Amino acid sequence: MVRAAILDDYQNVALKLADWSTVSKDVEVKVFNAPLGGDDAVIKALQGFAIVNMMRERTAFSRKVVEGLPELKLLITTGARNASIDLKACAERGVTVCGTGVFGSPTTGIAIGLMLELTRRIGFENARLKTGSPWQVTLGQDLEGLTLGVLGLGKLGQRVGGVAKAFGMKVIAWSQNLTPEKAKEAGVDYVSKEDLFAKADIVTIHLVLSERSRGLVGAKELGLMKKTGYLINTSRGPIVDEKALIAALKAKSIGGAGLDVFDVEPLPLDHVFRKMDNVVITPHLGYVSEQNYRKYYPDVVEDIRAWLDGKPVRVISA
């Protein structure tokens, strides 16, 4: 029987959200509910597994990991791409890499939710009331009339921009590939990178992490923001220079930040973000919705069955 590992199932739902009966006679499944750790720990834990199912980028499959797992034959990632997989190493070792479909745009809700928490402090006031604190101390700021700067106007950026417009916000956008014509088609105003950071009351990041986008938001960009401005990052941590952001938050040169993603995940227990009162943090919840998971795991089962039958589907190539 082939051994299969399901990684990083933090909510312990992988076996509940899909029908595994189509592969149960051929595959022995082991679920890992907690992070495995660094490369060496991953290699040690996954010896003997021919199939590994990743949950997004929670566990990286570097060349070292791929080469340290000689029995690995099928690597499945939830979603259609995964920057934490060394696809070239997989190809060289004969490891088939497959993806899954996705559902909707769950990151939109997290991005808007972070904006609402920073401006209206819903969670903060909820926590105060439940601890018996006096009634109401927040003077909130309405999103209506504010300017949202969207950094990256792809599918997700457009969706967030659309919600923002429903709140009565003005939406401006910039990215390295965006043109005034594309912005106009999306119903938003095209601006330069400098103007986006200078004019926006809230900047929200919706870019894919790449060598071009890594560190794209640094001290210079943060220095252009309004003192009352907020930065939202639901994309990937390294797009923002973390040291520069911490410095800006400590100096109160920007109003605050809403962060769902970080340079190191899970976020270390002693990280300064956990102690700052002008930062709202969530544990990379962007893609973590029931509907998305109900798409992910049935597709994982389908990927396994297809591979066992010698007809792999949704193959991801280098």
C-alpha positions, 0 to 999 in steps of 0.5 A: 500500500502506498503511503500518503502524508497530508501536511499542515491540516491545522483544523483537522478537516482534510479527511472530513471534507472529501470522500477518500473512499476512491483511494482508501484501498490503495493508499494509507493516509497519515495526517500532520496537524502541526508544522513540521519545522525546517528542512531537516525535520521535514525530511525526517518526518516524511521518510517512506511517503510516496505521496505528499499533500501540501497546504499552500506554502506552509511547508517548503519543498526546497531542493534539499527536501526533495532530494532527501525524500527518495521515495517521494513520487507525487507532490500535491499542492492546494492551488494551481501554483506554489512558489515554495516548491523547487519544481526543477528539483522535482523534475530531476528526481521524477516527482510529479507535481499536481495542483488543485482548483480554488473557490472564489476569492476568500482573501478579499474578506480578510483584506477588507476585514483588516481595514475595518478593524483598523478603522472601526476597531470591532474586535478591539471593542468586542474584547473590551466589552467581554472583559468588563471594560467601560462602554465605548472608547473608540472614535472610528473612521468611516471608509466612505470618502477615503482613498484606497491604493491597490498595489497590483490590480489582478483578479484579487486586486480588482475584487477588493477594489470593487468592494471598496467602491461599494463602501464609497471609497475612491480607488487608485492603483499601480503595479509594474505591469498596469497600464492606464487603459487596464485601470480604466477598464477596471473602473479605477484611476491609474497613478504612479507608484509614488502617488499611490503611497502619497495619496492613499489613506489605505494601501492594500497589496495584491501582488505575486511574490517574485524577484521583482516584487520582493522588498517592493514596499520599503522605507522609501514607500512607507515614508511617502504615506500619510501619517494616518495611513494604513498598510494592508498585506494579505499577499506575501510577507517579503513583498514588504521590507519588514524591518522598514515597516517595524521602524515606521510603526514604532515611529508612528510615521504611519497610522498602522498596518493590517497583516495576514502574512509574514516573513516567517510563518508561523509568526514567532511567539516573540515577534514584535508584531504580537506586541504592537498596538497599531498592528492587526495581525491574523495567521495567514487566513486569506485562503482559509475558508470552508468553501475553498477547502471543500474544493481543495481536498476533493481535488487532492483525492482526484489527483491521487486517483489519477496518478495511481491510474497512470493519468495524472491531472493538473500537472504543474511543470517547471 
